[in-house]
């Protein structure tokens, strides 16, 4: 089960209220623009406007600013975290080995470390970041949550990509065409990388990072 658009924003409102703050006050405390969590940011223009979601970065900063955990956030969203789900936790080195995934791109075998989550889904697993190509956004040791069922990626998304050679990388999606994908790092020391679509086994959007 995943959190809906309504649940996410409800939880943010409750997170703000718990600290005696307005949505604007919560955004400022998190070091964000004061309008980040305002009602006007939750839907696009028009009637009805397209739902807009808070970014992973803004959510993490709000949680850090208030000292709340993912489980706390799930409670405020109306979910029950009393029996949190666990999903496989892989290091990037492990994730790069072909034997650790089945034909659907999901982790296989026994003995995985586990990471607890307040939500669950058949395609969910987490990866532990190694290296510095995505600093300061993601640092070595951070855990990113990936949903193999969420393949609706677009430009600007942070993604995990698994290649047909068994390599698994976390990058930002710079461009996506019928023939090729260009991936970039946050760290400017690393150049962009372009892969032919035929070189990609699967690509999924990063849903969350636990830092």
Phi and psi restraints in degrees (value plus and minus 20) as a CYANA .aco file:
   2 UNK   PHI    -135.7   -95.7
   2 UNK   PSI     142.7   182.7
   3 UNK   PHI    -103.2   -63.2
   3 UNK   PSI     115.6   155.6
   4 UNK   PHI    -101.6   -61.6
   4 UNK   PSI     150.1   190.1
   5 UNK   PHI     -77.0   -37.0
   5 UNK   PSI     -66.0   -26.0
   6 UNK   PHI     -82.5   -42.5
   6 UNK   PSI     -63.0   -23.0
   7 UNK   PHI     -85.6   -45.6
   7 UNK   PSI     -60.0   -20.0
   8 UNK   PHI     -80.7   -40.7
   8 UNK   PSI     -68.7   -28.7
   9 UNK   PHI     -90.9   -50.9
   9 UNK   PSI     -53.4   -13.4
  10 UNK   PHI     -82.4   -42.4
  10 UNK   PSI     -61.7   -21.7
  11 UNK   PHI     -85.8   -45.8
  11 UNK   PSI     -58.1   -18.1
  12 UNK   PHI     -85.0   -45.0
  12 UNK   PSI     -60.1   -20.1
  13 UNK   PHI     -82.5   -42.5
  13 UNK   PSI     -62.1   -22.1
  14 UNK   PHI     -89.4   -49.4
  14 UNK   PSI     -55.5   -15.5
  15 UNK   PHI     -81.8   -41.8
  15 UNK   PSI     -62.6   -22.6
  16 UNK   PHI     -84.1   -44.1
  16 UNK   PSI     -67.5   -27.5
  17 UNK   PHI     -82.8   -42.8
  17 UNK   PSI     -55.3   -15.3
  18 UNK   PHI     -81.2   -41.2
  18 UNK   PSI     -51.1   -11.1
  19 UNK   PHI    -115.2   -75.2
  19 UNK   PSI      -9.5    30.5
  20 UNK   PHI      48.8    88.8
  20 UNK   PSI      10.9    50.9
  21 UNK   PHI    -138.5   -98.5
  21 UNK   PSI     137.6   177.6
  22 UNK   PHI    -105.4   -65.4
  22 UNK   PSI     147.2   187.2
  23 UNK   PHI     -74.5   -34.5
  23 UNK   PSI     -58.6   -18.6
  24 UNK   PHI     -85.4   -45.4
  24 UNK   PSI     -60.5   -20.5
  25 UNK   PHI     -84.5   -44.5
  25 UNK   PSI     -58.8   -18.8
  26 UNK   PHI     -83.7   -43.7
  26 UNK   PSI     -63.6   -23.6
  27 UNK   PHI     -80.8   -40.8
  27 UNK   PSI     -64.5   -24.5
  28 UNK   PHI     -83.9   -43.9
  28 UNK   PSI     -61.5   -21.5
  29 UNK   PHI     -83.0   -43.0
  29 UNK   PSI     -52.2   -12.2
  30 UNK   PHI    -102.0   -62.0
  30 UNK   PSI     -19.2    20.8
  31 UNK   PHI      58.9    98.9
  31 UNK   PSI       3.4    43.4
  32 UNK   PHI    -126.9   -86.9
  32 UNK   PSI     148.4   188.4
  33 UNK   PHI     -78.0   -38.0
  33 UNK   PSI     120.0   160.0
  34 UNK   PHI     -81.6   -41.6
  34 UNK   PSI     -40.2    -0.2
  35 UNK   PHI    -113.4   -73.4
  35 UNK   PSI     -19.1    20.9
  36 UNK   PHI     -74.0   -34.0
  36 UNK   PSI     -61.5   -21.5
  37 UNK   PHI    -125.9   -85.9
  37 UNK   PSI      -8.7    31.3
  38 UNK   PHI     -87.1   -47.1
  38 UNK   PSI     138.1   178.1
  39 UNK   PHI     -77.1   -37.1
  39 UNK   PSI     -54.2   -14.2
  40 UNK   PHI     -87.1   -47.1
  40 UNK   PSI     -36.7     3.3
  41 UNK   PHI    -111.7   -71.7
  41 UNK   PSI     -22.6    17.4
  42 UNK   PHI    -111.7   -71.7
  42 UNK   PSI     -34.3     5.7
  43 UNK   PHI    -161.0  -121.0
  43 UNK   PSI     130.2   170.2
  44 UNK   PHI     -96.2   -56.2
  44 UNK   PSI     158.7   198.7
  45 UNK   PHI     -86.9   -46.9
  45 UNK   PSI     137.4   177.4
  46 UNK   PHI      78.0   118.0
  46 UNK   PSI     153.1   193.1
  47 UNK   PHI    -150.0  -110.0
  47 UNK   PSI      92.7   132.7
  48 UNK   PHI    -103.2   -63.2
  48 UNK   PSI     124.7   164.7
  49 UNK   PHI     -96.0   -56.0
  49 UNK   PSI     136.1   176.1
  50 UNK   PHI     -89.4   -49.4
  50 UNK   PSI     112.9   152.9
  51 UNK   PHI     -79.5   -39.5
  51 UNK   PSI     116.1   156.1
  52 UNK   PHI    -132.2   -92.2
  52 UNK   PSI     118.7   158.7
  53 UNK   PHI    -127.9   -87.9
  53 UNK   PSI     122.7   162.7
  54 UNK   PHI     -84.5   -44.5
  54 UNK   PSI     126.6   166.6
  55 UNK   PHI     -92.2   -52.2
  55 UNK   PSI     137.5   177.5
  56 UNK   PHI     -78.6   -38.6
  56 UNK   PSI     -60.4   -20.4
  57 UNK   PHI     -82.6   -42.6
  57 UNK   PSI     -64.6   -24.6
  58 UNK   PHI     -87.0   -47.0
  58 UNK   PSI     -57.2   -17.2
  59 UNK   PHI     -83.3   -43.3
  59 UNK   PSI     -65.8   -25.8
  60 UNK   PHI     -82.8   -42.8
  60 UNK   PSI     -59.1   -19.1
  61 UNK   PHI     -88.9   -48.9
  61 UNK   PSI     -55.2   -15.2
  62 UNK   PHI     -86.4   -46.4
  62 UNK   PSI     -61.9   -21.9
  63 UNK   PHI     -84.1   -44.1
  63 UNK   PSI     -64.0   -24.0
  64 UNK   PHI     -84.0   -44.0
  64 UNK   PSI     -58.5   -18.5
  65 UNK   PHI     -88.6   -48.6
  65 UNK   PSI     -46.1    -6.1
  66 UNK   PHI    -125.9   -85.9
  66 UNK   PSI     -25.6    14.4
  67 UNK   PHI      53.6    93.6
  67 UNK   PSI      -0.9    39.1
  68 UNK   PHI    -108.0   -68.0
  68 UNK   PSI     132.8   172.8
  69 UNK   PHI    -123.0   -83.0
  69 UNK   PSI     152.8   192.8
  70 UNK   PHI     -80.8   -40.8
  70 UNK   PSI     -58.5   -18.5
  71 UNK   PHI     -84.7   -44.7
  71 UNK   PSI     -60.1   -20.1
  72 UNK   PHI     -79.4   -39.4
  72 UNK   PSI     -64.2   -24.2
  73 UNK   PHI     -82.3   -42.3
  73 UNK   PSI     -59.2   -19.2
  74 UNK   PHI     -83.9   -43.9
  74 UNK   PSI     -59.4   -19.4
  75 UNK   PHI     -80.7   -40.7
  75 UNK   PSI     -65.6   -25.6
  76 UNK   PHI     -88.9   -48.9
  76 UNK   PSI     -40.9    -0.9
  77 UNK   PHI    -105.9   -65.9
  77 UNK   PSI     -24.2    15.8
  78 UNK   PHI      76.4   116.4
  78 UNK   PSI     -16.6    23.4
  79 UNK   PHI    -109.1   -69.1
  79 UNK   PSI     143.2   183.2
  80 UNK   PHI    -128.2   -88.2
  80 UNK   PSI      85.6   125.6
  81 UNK   PHI    -109.9   -69.9
  81 UNK   PSI      -6.3    33.7
  82 UNK   PHI     -86.3   -46.3
  82 UNK   PSI     -41.7    -1.7
  83 UNK   PHI    -149.6  -109.6
  83 UNK   PSI      53.4    93.4
  84 UNK   PHI     -83.7   -43.7
  84 UNK   PSI     125.6   165.6
  85 UNK   PHI     -94.4   -54.4
  85 UNK   PSI     135.0   175.0
  86 UNK   PHI    -139.4   -99.4
  86 UNK   PSI     123.3   163.3
  87 UNK   PHI    -150.8  -110.8
  87 UNK   PSI     136.5   176.5
  88 UNK   PHI     -81.3   -41.3
  88 UNK   PSI     118.8   158.8
  89 UNK   PHI    -134.1   -94.1
  89 UNK   PSI      96.6   136.6
  90 UNK   PHI    -135.8   -95.8
  90 UNK   PSI     124.4   164.4
  91 UNK   PHI     -99.4   -59.4
  91 UNK   PSI     137.4   177.4
  92 UNK   PHI     -81.6   -41.6
  92 UNK   PSI     -52.8   -12.8
  93 UNK   PHI     -85.1   -45.1
  93 UNK   PSI     -63.5   -23.5
  94 UNK   PHI     -84.1   -44.1
  94 UNK   PSI     -61.3   -21.3
  95 UNK   PHI     -84.9   -44.9
  95 UNK   PSI     -40.9    -0.9
  96 UNK   PHI    -103.3   -63.3
  96 UNK   PSI     -21.6    18.4
  97 UNK   PHI    -117.3   -77.3
  97 UNK   PSI     105.5   145.5
  98 UNK   PHI     -77.6   -37.6
  98 UNK   PSI     -52.1   -12.1
  99 UNK   PHI     -90.1   -50.1
  99 UNK   PSI     -29.3    10.7
 100 UNK   PHI    -110.0   -70.0
 100 UNK   PSI     -21.8    18.2
 101 UNK   PHI    -148.0  -108.0
 101 UNK   PSI     128.4   168.4
 102 UNK   PHI    -109.0   -69.0
 102 UNK   PSI    -193.1  -153.1
 103 UNK   PHI     -85.5   -45.5
 103 UNK   PSI     -40.3    -0.3
 104 UNK   PHI    -110.0   -70.0
 104 UNK   PSI     -21.2    18.8
 105 UNK   PHI      64.8   104.8
 105 UNK   PSI      -3.6    36.4
 106 UNK   PHI    -124.0   -84.0
 106 UNK   PSI     131.0   171.0
 107 UNK   PHI     -81.1   -41.1
 107 UNK   PSI     123.4   163.4
 108 UNK   PHI    -144.9  -104.9
 108 UNK   PSI     148.4   188.4
 109 UNK   PHI      68.2   108.2
 109 UNK   PSI    -199.7  -159.7
 110 UNK   PHI    -134.0   -94.0
 110 UNK   PSI     149.2   189.2
 111 UNK   PHI      66.1   106.1
 111 UNK   PSI      -7.2    32.8
 112 UNK   PHI     -88.0   -48.0
 112 UNK   PSI     125.5   165.5
 113 UNK   PHI     -83.9   -43.9
 113 UNK   PSI     135.4   175.4
 114 UNK   PHI    -141.1  -101.1
 114 UNK   PSI     130.7   170.7
 115 UNK   PHI    -146.0  -106.0
 115 UNK   PSI     114.8   154.8
 116 UNK   PHI    -104.6   -64.6
 116 UNK   PSI     121.5   161.5
 117 UNK   PHI    -155.4  -115.4
 117 UNK   PSI     130.4   170.4
 118 UNK   PHI    -102.0   -62.0
 118 UNK   PSI     -27.1    12.9
 119 UNK   PHI    -150.4  -110.4
 119 UNK   PSI     140.3   180.3
 120 UNK   PHI    -158.6  -118.6
 120 UNK   PSI     137.5   177.5
 121 UNK   PHI    -186.0  -146.0
 121 UNK   PSI     134.5   174.5
 122 UNK   PHI     -83.8   -43.8
 122 UNK   PSI     -50.4   -10.4
 123 UNK   PHI    -120.6   -80.6
 123 UNK   PSI      -8.4    31.6
 124 UNK   PHI    -104.9   -64.9
 124 UNK   PSI     115.2   155.2
 125 UNK   PHI    -175.2  -135.2
 125 UNK   PSI     144.9   184.9
 126 UNK   PHI    -139.9   -99.9
 126 UNK   PSI     132.7   172.7
 127 UNK   PHI    -144.6  -104.6
 127 UNK   PSI     120.5   160.5
 128 UNK   PHI    -113.7   -73.7
 128 UNK   PSI     104.4   144.4
 129 UNK   PHI     -90.0   -50.0
 129 UNK   PSI     119.7   159.7
 130 UNK   PHI    -148.8  -108.8
 130 UNK   PSI     135.1   175.1
 131 UNK   PHI      63.0   103.0
 131 UNK   PSI    -198.5  -158.5
 132 UNK   PHI    -145.8  -105.8
 132 UNK   PSI      -2.3    37.7
 133 UNK   PHI     -88.0   -48.0
 133 UNK   PSI     -40.6    -0.6
 134 UNK   PHI    -131.4   -91.4
 134 UNK   PSI      -7.0    33.0
 135 UNK   PHI     -94.0   -54.0
 135 UNK   PSI     126.6   166.6
 136 UNK   PHI    -109.3   -69.3
 136 UNK   PSI     -17.8    22.2
 137 UNK   PHI     -86.0   -46.0
 137 UNK   PSI     -73.6   -33.6
 138 UNK   PHI    -140.7  -100.7
 138 UNK   PSI     117.6   157.6
 139 UNK   PHI    -138.0   -98.0
 139 UNK   PSI     140.5   180.5
 140 UNK   PHI     -74.6   -34.6
 140 UNK   PSI     110.3   150.3
 141 UNK   PHI      79.3   119.3
 141 UNK   PSI     -40.5    -0.5
 142 UNK   PHI     -83.4   -43.4
 142 UNK   PSI     130.3   170.3
 143 UNK   PHI    -131.2   -91.2
 143 UNK   PSI     105.9   145.9
 144 UNK   PHI    -128.7   -88.7
 144 UNK   PSI     119.6   159.6
 145 UNK   PHI    -116.3   -76.3
 145 UNK   PSI     108.4   148.4
 146 UNK   PHI    -142.6  -102.6
 146 UNK   PSI     119.9   159.9
 147 UNK   PHI    -138.4   -98.4
 147 UNK   PSI      90.0   130.0
 148 UNK   PHI     -84.8   -44.8
 148 UNK   PSI     -36.0     4.0
 149 UNK   PHI    -106.3   -66.3
 149 UNK   PSI     -29.8    10.2
 150 UNK   PHI    -121.2   -81.2
 150 UNK   PSI      65.4   105.4
 151 UNK   PHI    -123.2   -83.2
 151 UNK   PSI      -8.3    31.7
 152 UNK   PHI    -103.4   -63.4
 152 UNK   PSI      44.3    84.3
 153 UNK   PHI    -107.9   -67.9
 153 UNK   PSI     134.9   174.9
 154 UNK   PHI    -169.4  -129.4
 154 UNK   PSI     150.3   190.3
 155 UNK   PHI     -74.1   -34.1
 155 UNK   PSI     114.6   154.6
 156 UNK   PHI      74.6   114.6
 156 UNK   PSI     -34.3     5.7
 157 UNK   PHI     -91.3   -51.3
 157 UNK   PSI     127.6   167.6
 158 UNK   PHI    -110.0   -70.0
 158 UNK   PSI     109.3   149.3
 159 UNK   PHI    -154.5  -114.5
 159 UNK   PSI     139.6   179.6
 160 UNK   PHI    -128.4   -88.4
 160 UNK   PSI     109.8   149.8
 161 UNK   PHI    -140.5  -100.5
 161 UNK   PSI     111.5   151.5
 162 UNK   PHI    -132.6   -92.6
 162 UNK   PSI     106.4   146.4
 163 UNK   PHI    -110.8   -70.8
 163 UNK   PSI     146.7   186.7
 164 UNK   PHI     -89.3   -49.3
 164 UNK   PSI     -34.3     5.7
 165 UNK   PHI    -110.1   -70.1
 165 UNK   PSI     -21.3    18.7
 166 UNK   PHI      77.7   117.7
 166 UNK   PSI     -18.1    21.9
 167 UNK   PHI     -99.9   -59.9
 167 UNK   PSI     121.3   161.3
 168 UNK   PHI    -146.9  -106.9
 168 UNK   PSI     103.5   143.5
 169 UNK   PHI    -152.7  -112.7
 169 UNK   PSI     131.3   171.3
 170 UNK   PHI    -128.3   -88.3
 170 UNK   PSI     103.4   143.4
 171 UNK   PHI    -166.7  -126.7
 171 UNK   PSI     159.4   199.4
 172 UNK   PHI    -124.5   -84.5
 172 UNK   PSI     117.4   157.4
 173 UNK   PHI    -102.6   -62.6
 173 UNK   PSI      92.2   132.2
 174 UNK   PHI    -109.4   -69.4
 174 UNK   PSI     -56.4   -16.4
 175 UNK   PHI    -176.2  -136.2
 175 UNK   PSI     134.0   174.0
 176 UNK   PHI    -165.5  -125.5
 176 UNK   PSI      97.5   137.5
 177 UNK   PHI    -146.0  -106.0
 177 UNK   PSI     159.7   199.7
 178 UNK   PHI     -87.1   -47.1
 178 UNK   PSI     -40.6    -0.6
 179 UNK   PHI    -130.6   -90.6
 179 UNK   PSI     -47.0    -7.0
 180 UNK   PHI    -168.2  -128.2
 180 UNK   PSI     139.4   179.4
 181 UNK   PHI    -148.3  -108.3
 181 UNK   PSI     113.6   153.6
 182 UNK   PHI    -131.4   -91.4
 182 UNK   PSI     107.4   147.4
 183 UNK   PHI    -134.3   -94.3
 183 UNK   PSI     121.2   161.2
 184 UNK   PHI    -147.3  -107.3
 184 UNK   PSI     136.2   176.2
 185 UNK   PHI    -119.2   -79.2
 185 UNK   PSI     134.8   174.8
 186 UNK   PHI     -93.1   -53.1
 186 UNK   PSI     -57.3   -17.3
 187 UNK   PHI     -92.2   -52.2
 187 UNK   PSI      97.0   137.0
 188 UNK   PHI     -86.2   -46.2
 188 UNK   PSI     -29.2    10.8
 189 UNK   PHI     -91.2   -51.2
 189 UNK   PSI     -34.5     5.5
 190 UNK   PHI    -126.5   -86.5
 190 UNK   PSI     106.8   146.8
 191 UNK   PHI     -94.8   -54.8
 191 UNK   PSI     139.3   179.3
 192 UNK   PHI     -80.0   -40.0
 192 UNK   PSI     137.3   177.3
 193 UNK   PHI    -153.1  -113.1
 193 UNK   PSI     108.8   148.8
 194 UNK   PHI    -130.8   -90.8
 194 UNK   PSI     109.9   149.9
 195 UNK   PHI    -140.1  -100.1
 195 UNK   PSI     118.9   158.9
 196 UNK   PHI     -88.8   -48.8
 196 UNK   PSI     126.3   166.3
 197 UNK   PHI     -76.8   -36.8
 197 UNK   PSI     -52.5   -12.5
 198 UNK   PHI     -89.2   -49.2
 198 UNK   PSI     -35.3     4.7
 199 UNK   PHI    -106.6   -66.6
 199 UNK   PSI     -25.8    14.2
 200 UNK   PHI    -123.2   -83.2
 200 UNK   PSI     102.8   142.8
 201 UNK   PHI     -96.1   -56.1
 201 UNK   PSI     -72.4   -32.4
 202 UNK   PHI    -175.8  -135.8
 202 UNK   PSI     140.4   180.4
 203 UNK   PHI    -163.3  -123.3
 203 UNK   PSI     111.0   151.0
 204 UNK   PHI    -159.1  -119.1
 204 UNK   PSI     128.6   168.6
 205 UNK   PHI     -96.7   -56.7
 205 UNK   PSI     121.8   161.8
 206 UNK   PHI     -96.7   -56.7
 206 UNK   PSI     104.3   144.3
 207 UNK   PHI    -111.6   -71.6
 207 UNK   PSI     -51.3   -11.3
 208 UNK   PHI    -178.5  -138.5
 208 UNK   PSI     136.0   176.0
 209 UNK   PHI    -152.1  -112.1
 209 UNK   PSI     114.6   154.6
 210 UNK   PHI    -128.6   -88.6
 210 UNK   PSI      89.8   129.8
